[in-house]
Amino acid sequence: MSSKSNIIVGLDIGTSTVSVVVSEVDQDSKIRVLGVGQAPSLGLRKGVVINIESTVESITKAVNEAESASGVEISSVYTSVGGAHIKSFNSQGVVAVRSKEVTDTDIDRVIEAAKAVAIPEDREILHVLPQDFIIDGQDGIKEPLGMSGVRLETRVHIISGSIASAQNVVKCANRCGLSVKDIVVSALAASEVIVSNEEKDLGVCMLDIGGGTSDLIIFHRGSVKHTAVIPVGGSHVTSDIASGLRSPIISAEEIKIKHGMADSTQIRSDEIVEVPSTGGRAPRVLSTQVLSEIIKPRIEEIFNLVNDEIYRAGCSEFLASGIILSGGGSSLRGIADLAQNYFNLPIRIGIPQDVTGLNIGSRKDLTTALGLVKYATRAKSYFRYNQHESGLFKKLTRKVNEWFGDAEG
């Protein structure tokens, strides 16, 4: 029987699908999946909650399915947050070392100094991710604790988000009877099970193509250099197909999954697809080449926006390991070849690593939920820098508790 303390649940509230993964984590931080639940996401647009009741309904369905599959009653979760409101920037901080030897207090102080930046009142810091530390001019230090010096500096990557958007995510989970242990930016969570340490050191970009948005995160020398959210994703491809073929959205999604091809050069001349029509008209038969000509421009648009973001962030020279494609959009046939031709960099399709149970290793649609579980196993190191007690998470939980207290009163 699994100890309840070893059970970690990841809740990914995506634009297209709500996914719940129930996992058991052993003493070596190995993850074994006990159960999975999924439901169509009905209350989000481009990663942001726009209908609380519909979102609550979707979460409830996914949670119930995960509980039935795992035999575990779910009471607390780690959940993702995404959307175009997610912004990031790099910052620096510097303090004097009080005892000539770096202590935990000194590290906390220099992180606080790096966080002391002006941001709009409707936003709050979600993550503070150290890139490196500098002691008396010596840079490239990853763990400064115990080192001698008189001046401690740090370079950090800060990810911020809309307070209201994050509050709505917590509120939806609470209305399903779930307590939220932490909120994690989707790209950071997904990278936990997709990107290897070697790739992080050499330099790599992970592009997670979701339903409403495409998230990217760039690593170099083992740390996060840049994150961004592109407001275009797989649902836009589906809409293009529905419009171009004059077919219902549901049928367009099925056509994309079964017959979609990003690289038209790989299509055989005799490949055809049956396209349902609207208004009771008879279905039509078209060449798959026509379908590809609809899909390819939208995928190239995503790649173009990603390429612009990479150059804008000054990270074009950091990608020795190339680009990793992940998320549901990476399942589109031919997308890796199209990316190879477009970026002229090494390309691979990312699948969750170091996860056992239920044969879900190839389930790209569960990447973020699995990443939330992996994040939780490494949470101590993140909590050390995120300073939740003075940041967004405490504010969110306090505010949501006030809402529910008022409702009950």
Secondary structure, DSSP 8 states (H G I E B T S, - for coil): ---GGGEEEEEEE-SSEEEEEEEEE-TT--EEEEEEEEEE--SEETTEES-HHHHHHHHHHHHHHHHHHH-----EEEEEE-STT-EEEEEEEEEE-TTSB--HHHHHHHHHHHH-----TTEEEEEEEEEEEEETTEEEES--TT-B-SEEEEEEEEEEEEHHHHHHHHHHHHHTT-EEEEEEEHHHHHHHHHS-HHHHHH-EEEEEE-SS-EEEEEEETTEEEEEEEES--HHHHHHHHHHHHT--HHHHHHHHHHH-BS-GGG--TT-EEEE--STT---EEEEHHHHHHHHHHHHHHHHHHHHHHHHHTT-TTS-TT-EEEESGGGGSBTHHHHHHHHH-S-EEE----SEESTT-TT-GGGHHHHHHHHHHHTHHHHHHHH-GGGSHHHHHHHHHHHHHHHHH-
